[in-house]
Amino acid sequence: MLQTGIQHGILPSVALAAAAGTDISAPPEITDLLDAILSLNRERNDHIWNELKIAVRLLNDIGIEPVLLKGAAYLASDTYSDCAGRYLLDLDLLLPETESQRAVSHLLANGYSIDERDAFGRFRHHHPQVSRGSVGTELHHKIGLGRSQYILPAKEVIAGAALLHLDGLRVRVPSPTHLAIHLVLHSQLQHPYNERIWPPLRALYDLVKIDQRFGGSIDWREIAHRFTRARQYGLLVLHLLDVHDALGWQLPFVPRLGPVTRLRKLRRTALRLFPALRYADPIYMGSVLLTRRLRMLRNVLVTPGGLQHLISHIFAPSVVEGLLLDVREGRGH
């Protein structure tokens, strides 16, 4: 249990459930350890939340109301009633693309610095991460690259986000429907490809919590329509089935399981049971090695100066090492 909880980033949720009285049939030394984990995660999240307030205050000073994404949005919207129950890694804020550079410049002028380690950081769907200490902040101008932009445009998320007053600061939280769409997109398209086959429990549990928090406010018909229009309905269904199979979540609608979707589900099941098969699976290895890189390449080529940057960095040791690591471990990077 401990190993899985750590691996899937969900141990604080297990600890919170145990503290609330859920019987996990663990000896006292394990429950004591979970109590300590819960306390430490609460302390850690309080620190991250204070860093969020600093960033939001600076952005408010120049008239920007950022939209919280992912973990920060879940905590701000009380999707997790106790902040200690959700592990946070960094902060993700969505801004209008026209405000992105102004926001970054203001943060840099007030003690933040840019993480320069990612050679292709400026070609992603967010500005290279900035920080003023141990907590990184990503300023997004898109929800993601590729089909994500079509399924959930950033302008729609910003327009539909609800204003929230956070200790006198102004932030926004995506609508329940947009929260659910973004979670699926992030899990199925933005995460490394291996996490479509072995999705982390945290991504599955987040959807359960969103559904528990917002219930009938989530427009599942609209969600299905968006994925169908983008020819990604099967991707949505497979993610929902993962949540159902792993956590016993009741599906919000009866999915259409055509022959192709059934075959994809069987393939994922086979890869989960026999992980070594991924090295012989051309779809899996092709996605690991090419799909995310081609998506990035498209963004590089349409950005002024991108081609020259690509030529100067394509054979950089870090790029080659990343490719070799993906081949060896059979995962997206």
N, C-alpha and C positions, 0 to 999 in steps of 0.2 A: 504494500500500500504506500509506504513512504517513498520507495523508489519511483513508482508510477506517478505519485503526486508531484514529486520534484521534476521528473522528466516532462510532465504535461503542464507545468506551471499552475497547478490547481491545489497544491497542498494547503494554502491559507483557507480555501473554501472547505476543505475537509476538516481543518481545525475549527472553523467557525461552526460547522454542523455538529461536531463533537461537543463543543462548548455549549451549544443550544440544547443538548440532551439526546442527540441521535446516538443510538447504541452502535458503536463500531467494534464491540467485542475486543477491545485492546487492553493489555495490562497497564497498570498505573504509570509505569515509566514512559510508555508511549503517549498516554493522555497528557502527562506532564510536559513531554516534548512538544506536543501539539499546542498546548497553552503558551509555551515559550515562543513558538513560531507565530502564533496569532499576535502576541504582544509585540514581537519584533517587526512584523509586517505592518502593524498599526503605526508604529513609530516611523517606519520607512515611508509609508504612504503619507503621513502627516508632513514629513519633510518634502516629499514631492509636491504635495498640495500647496505648501508655502511657496515653493518655486513657481508653481502655476500662477499664484496670485501676483507674484512679482512681474512675471511676463505679461499677464493680462493688464496690470496697472500701467505698465509702460505702453502697451498697445492702446489702451483707453486714452492715454494722454495725447495721442495723435489721432484720435477719433475712430479707432478700429475696434470693433466688437468681434473677437475671434469665435469661431464655432468649435466646440470641443469634439474630439473624435475618440472612438474606441474606449479604452479603460477610463479615461477622465470623464467622458460623456456618461458612462454607466454609473459612475459614482455621483456625479452632479445631478443625475436624474433619479437617484435613489433606486436604480435597477438592483444594486447591491445596497441593502439597507444599512449595512455596517461596512465602512471603508476597509476594515482589516480583512474582509473576506475575498478581496480581489487583488491579485498581484499586479503591480504596475511596473513597467520597464522604463518608459520615457513618456513625454508629453507630445500629443499630436493636436495641432491647431489648424483649422481651415480658414483661409482668408481669400478675398477676391484676388484674382491673379494680378490685377492692376495695382494692388496695395502691397504685394509681396516684397518687392525690393525696398520700398519705403519702410516697411515694418522691420526687415532685417537690418537696414542701416541704423534705425533708431535703437534696436537692441544692441548692436555692436558699439554704438556710441555710449551705451550705459552698462558696460562691463561684460558683455557677452563676447564669445569668440567662436569662430567657425571650425568645425571638424574637417580638416583637409585630407583625411586619409582615403576617402573615396574618390578615385580619379574621375569617376563619371557622376559624381554627386549632383552637379548642376543640371543634369539631363533627366533626373527622375521626376516623379509627380510632386515632389516637395523640394524645398531649398535644402542644401546641405545642412545637417544638424548643427544647431548652435547651443551653447551652454555657458553657464557662468560658474560651474562647479561640477558636481557629480551627476546632475540630472540633465539629460539631453532634451532639446525641444525641436520638433520638426514642424516647420511652417508649410502646410500643404496649399497648393493652388489647384490641385485636382484630387479626385478620390483615388485614382490609380491610372495606370497606363492601359493601352489596348482597349478591349471591350468595356472595361470599367467606366470609361469616360462616356460611353454611349448609354449604358444601362443606368448610370446615376451621375449626371452632370453636376459638377461642383456648384454651378449657379443655382440649381434647383435645391440643393442641400442648404445653401446659405439663405435663399429666399424662404424656405419652409422651416427654418430653425426658430425655436422659441427663445425669447429673451429671458435670461436668468440673472438675478442679482446675487452676487457672491461676495458677501461682506463689503457691500458698497461698490463692487466692481461689476462691469457689464460683460457677460459672456452669453453665448447662444448654444443651444443643444439641438441636434437634429430631431426631426419628427420621429415617432416610433417606427413608422414604415421605412424611413431612410436609415434609421439605426439597424434594422434587420437586414436591409439590402446590403448596406456597407459591410456588415459582419460576414455575410455569405461571400461577397466579392473578395474581401480581404483573405478569407480562409481558402477560397477555391482558385483565385487568380493571382493574388499578390504574394501569398506565401510560396515557399519553394514547392516544387511539384510533388515531392514525396509526401507532403502533408495533405494532398488529396487522397492518398492511399492510407496514410497513417495520421489522420487529423488529430491535433492535440485536444485533449478533453476540455481544456479551457475555452477553446473556440466553440465547442459544442454546448458547454454549460452556459456560456454567455447568452446563447439563443434561448435556452430554457428560461433564464432569468429575465430577459427582455420580454418574453411572452407572459411570464408571471406578472411582471410589473405593468405592462400596458394592455395585455389581453386584446379586447375587441377594438382597440385603437389602431392596431396594425392591419393595414389593408392587404391581405394576402392575395386577393384577386389582382390588385395592381402590381404586386411583386411578381406574380406568375406571368402577367402580361409583359412586363419589362424584360424578363429573361427569355420569354418566348420570342418577342420581337427581335432580340439580339441573337436568336438561335442558340440560346444557352439554357433552355428549359431543363434539359437533362442534368446539367451541372447543379441547378437549384434542387432538383428532386433528390439527387444523390447525397447532397449535403443534409437535407432534411431527414432522409432515411438513416444517415449516420447518427444523427442526434436521437432519432427514435430507437435505433438498434442498441446504441450504447447506454442511453439514459432513460429509456422507457417513456420518452416524451410523446404526447398525443399529437399526431400530425394535424396541422391546421386545415388541410383540405385533402381530398383523395387524389393522389398524384396519378397522372397518366404514365404508365410504364410500357412504352413501346419496345419493340425488339432490340433496338440499339441501346436504349437505357438499361434494359435487363442485362444485355451482354456486358456493358461497362460495369455494372454492379458485380457481375460474376468475376470479371477480370480483377477488380479491386479486391474482392474477397480472396481470390487465388494468390494475389501478391501479398496480402496480409498474412496468409497461412504459410506461404513459401517465399520469403523476402528475396532469396537469391534469384528468383525468376526475373527480377527487374533488369538484371544485366542482359538477359536474352529477349527482353521486351522492347522492340524498336520504338513503340509509342512512348513508353516510359523514358528510355534513355534519350530519345530525340527531344522530348519536352524538357528534361533536365538540362541538356546541353545547349539547346537551340532556342526554345520558345521565348524564355525571358530575355535572352540576349538579342533576339530579333526584335522584340518589342522595344527594348532599349535602343537598338540601332535605328529604328524608325524615328524615335524621338531625337536622337543625335543628329540625324541627317536633315531634319527640318529646322534645327536650331542654328542661327547664324554662327559660323565658326566651328560648328560641330564636326564637320568632316576633317578639318585640320587637326582638331583635338583627338579624334579617333585615330588618325594615322600616327600621331606622335605617341599614343599610349597603347596601341593594340598589342604590341609585343613587350609591354612592360612586364617585369617579373611577377608582379602581383596578379595581373590578368592571366598569365599563363599558369601560375600556381593555382588560381581559382578554378580554371578549366580542368586541370589534372586532378584536383581534389574532387570535383564533381564526378569525373569518370571513375575514380577509385571508390568513392563512397556511394555513388549512384543517387545523388540528391541534387536539388536546386540550391543555389547559393544566394 
